[in-house]
Amino acid sequence: MLEKFAHKTDEELFVYLKSKDRTVSRQAFDEIYSRYANKIYTYCRKVLNSSNMSEDIFQDIFIKFYESVQKIDEMSNVQGYLIRIARNLCLNEKTRGKVVKVPFDESHYEYNDTKIENNEIADILHTSLDALPEDFREVIVMKEFMDMSYKDIAFALDVTVSVVRIRIFRGKQKLREIMTPYIDDIQNEN
């Protein structure tokens, strides 16, 4: 009988990943994938601003993760490790200059509220986020879009929690500066 993995901790799943039993290893991998795939893809999409490139990188992340499992004795933060791999691959891709910026009007974002004003604000938010310096954008994406803790962000970026707090604070300040004129224009139109 195959063991259910949904209730296992990340540390336990990591141990099962190293199992010689391929079925057990595959189930552990599938559970990790189901836990973190959406967050990892969100990170790639926000950092690269290209769905095609994000999909390619996304696949590579889980391949590299699976390949690296046999080389590591223990892992206490699977999500942080996946983000670290994602970050390195995304930064490598960006430095190669292969990232194609998609004009914002071609992007499709779905929101529950159909009011035009809210859609305009969401568009402004995404455009403003793209205008942030990389250090700020990265931590804001991890915190606000991926709901990661400061500790997990610090682990993923290999910095201290204090650095993460400072970057988030400064990033949000910069985001407000960028967005304020546009929000004011929307409010003045109404």
N, C-alpha and C positions, 0 to 999 in steps of 0.2 A: 504494500500500500504506500502510495506517495504521500509525503508529509506536506501539509499546508504551510505556506510561508508568509501569509499575510500578517500574521501576528508576531513574526520574528523581528528583532531589532536589526538595525543595519550591521552591527558588529557580528551578529549571528549569521546574517545573510552572507557576509564577507567570508566567514569560515566555510559555509556551504558552497560558495563559489569555487573554493579550492578543492572540493571533493573530487575524488577519482571517478565517482559515479556520475556519468555525463547527464543523466536525467535530473539528479539532484542539483548539480551545478547549473543546468539550464533553468530549472525552476527558480533558483535563487536569483539568477541574472534577470529573468522575466519579472520577478517581484521588484527588484531594484529599478529596472526600466520603467515599470508602471508607476512607481513612486516619484521618479524624478524626470521623466521624459518631457513633460509639459514645461517644467521650470527651466530645464536646460535649453529647450528650443526657444522659449521666451527670451532667455538671456542672449542667445545667438542672434535672434531676430532684432532685438533692440540694439545690440552692439554693432552688428554688421549692416543693418538697415537694408537687407536684401533677402527676400524669401528663398530665392534659388541658392544663394551662397550659404544661407543658414541651414538649409536641408542637407547640403553636402557636408558641411562641418559637423552638423548634428550626428550624422551617421558615423563619422570618423571618431567622434568623442566616445561613443559606446564601444567601438572596436578597440580603441586605445585603452579604455578602461579595462575591458575584458582581458586584453593581452598583458596588461601590467599587474593583474591580480596575482599571478604566479610569482612575481618578483618581490612582493611585499608580504611581510609576515603578519601584520595586523593593521586594521584601519578602524578608527573610531568615528570618522566623519565622512561618510560616503558622498553626501551631497557636496560638501566642500571640495572633496577630491575631484568630483565630476566637474564642478565649476572651474577648478584650477586647470583641468585639461581643456575645457571649453574656452577659457580665457586665453590660454597659450595658443590654441589653434586659431581663434578669432584674430588675435594680435598678429600672428604669423601671416594670416591671409590678408589683413589690412596692410601690412608692410610690403607685401608683394604687389599691392596696387590693383588687385583683381576685384575689389569691391566696387560694384556699380551702384551709384546712388539712384534710387527710384524717385522720380518726381512725386512729390507728396500727393498731388491730385490723382495719381494712379493707384494710390494705396486704398485699401478697403478695410475699414475698422467697423466692428459691430458694437453697438451700445444699446442697452435696454431702453433708454429714453430717446424718443424720436424728435425731440424739439431741435430746431435748427440751431438755436443758440448753444445748446449743449454739444452738438456736433462740431460747431465752430470752435468751442473751447477745447474739445478733445483734439481737434486738428492742431490747434495752437500748442497744446501741451506736447504732442508728439514731435512737432517741428522744433519746438524750443528744446526738447530733450536732445534732439539730434545736434543742436547748436552748442550744447554744453561741452566743456573739455572732457576728454576720455575718462580721467580719474573720477570726476564727479558723476558723469552719466552712468558709469559702471556700478558704483555703489547705490545710486538711486534706483536703477533697474533691479538690482539684487534685493534691495529693501522693500520697495513699493510694489513692484510687479511680481516678484518671486516670493515675497514675504519671508525672507531669510533673516535670521537673528544677526546682531552685530558680531557675535562670536563666530558664526559660520562664515560671514563675509570676510572677517579678518583672517580666518583660516584659508579661505579660497584665494585671497589676494596676498597671503603671506605678509601681513602687516599687523600692527597692534589694533586692539579694539578702539583705542583713543584716536588713532589715525582714521579709522572708519567713521567714528562719530564726527570728527572734524570735516571730513570730506562730504558726508551727508548734509551737515549743517551748511557748509559753504555752497554745496551743489544746489540745495533748495533756495538759498539766498539768490544765487545766480539765475536759477530758473524763474524766480519771481521777477527779477530785474528784466529778463528777456520777455516774459509774458505780460507784464503790467501794461505797456502801451497798447498791445493788441486787445486785451480784456477791456481796457478803458474805451477803446474804439467801439467794441461790440455793445458795451453798456450805453454809450452815447447815441448809438443808432436807434436804440429802443426807447 
